[in-house]
Amino acid sequence: MESMYLCSMPGFWVGVGRLLDFGNTYDFYNEAANESQADALGLMLDWQMVRQDMWQAVWDYEPDIKSAEAKLQQIQIECH
């Protein structure tokens, strides 16, 4: 998932509309009240994405970790 807060999210029909928007009146973006609010919001969204990426990594590698733990337990049983 991507954080696209400060980006425009155009679709097909938006693109068609932009072709006919000669006055450039159709462009609008998500805006913040002031610079510090935009910075705080951007930082928060960045860290949310880092958190989501970390959880995704845990979920992706959890079967590998459980398999490695099972093999380690088997080796420990065989050694005793």
C-alpha positions, 0 to 999 in steps of 0.5 A: 500500500502506498501513502498518496496523501499529497498527490492527485489521484487521477483516473481515466475520466479525470485524464480526459477532463484535463485534456479539455481544461485549458485554464488549468482549473481542474488541478487540486491536491490535498492541502494542509492548513500550514507548513507544520501541519503538512510536515507532521501529517507527512511524517505520520503517514511515512511512519504508518507505511514503515509500520505496515511494511514491517508487519508485512515482512513479519507475515511474509516470513512467519512460515519460514521462521516457524519451519526453522524453529521446528528444525532447530527443535528436532536437532536439539531432540536428536542431540540429547 
